[in-house]
């Protein structure tokens, strides 16, 4: 995904417009950001109840301070995790590891924001079998996390 926030906002606006049109409405005019003009009638507010459930599940597993989700897409800088907390989630998720499909064919997921590169999942090693890993870098080097993963796979 692009690092330019304007591109992400444009994409989100186009997606919302497509949903409106699919539902029989129409979306006219350009996509812009800014303050909502005074006097507009509120049509709908969506409260994401699944996020509350996820945070409650994390708390039930002792992860309330290790992982906090503000939203589920992963694009909020208010989402927080520790590597140990995410590793514990991977431990809990291990029976379903095959559901993860990384772009490199592995069982992993990436996270990318300006200044942050993350890769977490499972690696099959010759010495230790399947291991879970969390790589979180304060960097803009996209390939470093994959070089580290290859090192994990070959050295363990």
Buried (B, 14 or more C-beta within 10 A) or exposed (E): EEEEEEEEEBEBBEEEBEEEEEEEEEEEEEEEEEEEEEEEEEEEEEEEEEEEEBBEEBEEBEBEEBBBBEEEEBBEEEBEBBBEBBBBBBEEBEEEBEEBEBEEEBBBBBBBBEEEBBBBBBBEBEEEEEBBBBBBBEEEEEEBBBEBBEEBBEEB
